[in-house]
Amino acid sequence: MRSRYSAYVLGLEDYLLASWHASTRPASLDLASDMPAKWLGLSVKAAGKEGDAGTVEFLARYKAGGRAYRLHERSRFVREGGRWYYVDGELFER
């Protein structure tokens, strides 16, 4: 999870796509067209795994367009060939 957060901070679309499971991976992310964000921090609230499936609940904070935002998500991951891949996530409402 931390590596994907860092990739968002640095705008590393190739890494994000490579660490996304093929079954749910978008064709592109086009981060350059998004409103520029200043990422302020990541807090991992919970993590767990069972066999080759895992979850991470996190809270990421950022500013965009002069406003502060929080992204609170429970992400699902799957391990294949010794590597973990992001599958999808469930957003928590504020």
Phi, psi and omega in degrees: 000316181297324180292325178289321176300312179300322179295322175295316179302318184270356180071033183271077183300320181301316179294316180301315180292322180291334181263010179260133181297139184302332183289340182231001184292129175286162179294325178204167178249325180053051180299332182297333182273348177289157174301130181303134181239144171253110182283133188251342178162161180231133175233118176274118184272324181199152177210146178200159176215151176220105184066236182260020177238142180214161176226150174222124173260128184220163174230118177247137180245141178206164175240139177211134179059032179079004180244149177266142181226158174230134175246110181246117188218149166252111183265146175252138179231156176224143179259126176225132179058032178083359180245146177267137180234139174289133179256300179193181181212155177249119180279142174265138176281151178287000000 
